[in-house]
Amino acid sequence: MSVALDKSGSRVRRMFGEIAPHYDRMNHLLSMNVDKYWRWFTVRKLKPTPGEPILDVCTGTGDLALAFYRYTKGESAIVASDFCGEMLEIGEKKRDRAKIPPERLEFIEADAQNLPFESDRFSVVSVAFGLRNVADTDQGLRELTRVCKPGGQVAVLEFSTPTWQPFKAFYGFYFRNVLPRIGQMLARNSSAAYEYLPQSVGLFPQGKELAAKMEAAGLSDVRYYTLTFGIATLYVGRK
């Protein structure tokens, strides 16, 4: 019997707050640094115009926002939002170490289901590995679309389930059984966050199903690109 996954804001915020000090190291280690390529691919697929404003939602410690900053050479004003303050604090430290002016990369605590920005503001709105943690996926997509400019792009980079055998079976075993134990050991924390990861990925809509949700939120010409044998997928739609 399946049990509904608890994606309440309080639970998710507490869980990511606990692992925040280890978050970057764990991401790079458990993905064998492939997560850096996924962000690189995302930025270059979107090709944001330097000078146009960008919003990265569920930014975590800001890696995708920083990638946008580098791509636009600091010409775009970038906002990075997340509802976990501990993650944002680490992102701000990374920004300051890189000597990036706060007005060019601003970190804001905000809920993806109720963004504190006016409509039609950003030319690019992105979310990387965060939409599946939003309690109401459809409401999150509606908010991403609302704050995007007409003609702008909304991008969702998210984990997905490989379909190619035998890789599907091998990765599935690793993802469900090995990754949570490594995460618990190295983060020296409750295993909840790393048990939650495969559960949340398994229950999250993928492929045509997520593309249809993006279209229902008001986006058109939605396309998706599978990455690294289907471990991750990039979805891009236009408002």
HUNORZI-V996177 format. One line per field, one symbol per residue. ss: DSSP state (H for helix, E for strand, - for the rest). phi: phi as a letter, one per 30 degrees, with the letter a starting at -180 (. if undefined). A space follows every 50 residues. Layout:
# HUNORZI-V996177
ss = ???
phi = ???
This chain:
# HUNORZI-V996177
ss = --------HHHHHHHHHHHHHHHHHHHHHH---HHHHHHHHHHHHH---- ---EEEE-----HHHHHHHHH------EEEEE--HHHHHHHHHHHHH--- ----EEEEE------------EEEEEEE--HHH---HHHHHHHHHH-EEE EEEEEEEEE-------HHHHHHHHHHHHHHHHHHHHH----HHHHHHHHH HHH----HHHHHHHHH---EEEEEEEEHHH-EEEEEEE-
phi = .dcdddcdedddddddddcedcedddedddchiddddededdddddhdde jddbbcchdiciddddddddddhidcdccccaccddddddddddddddhc dedcbccbdadddaddbddhccdbbbbchbddcdeceddedddededdde jdccbbcbdbcecdcddedddeddddcceeddeddddhbededdddeddd ddcddbhdddeddddddjcbhdbbbdbhijdbbccbbcd
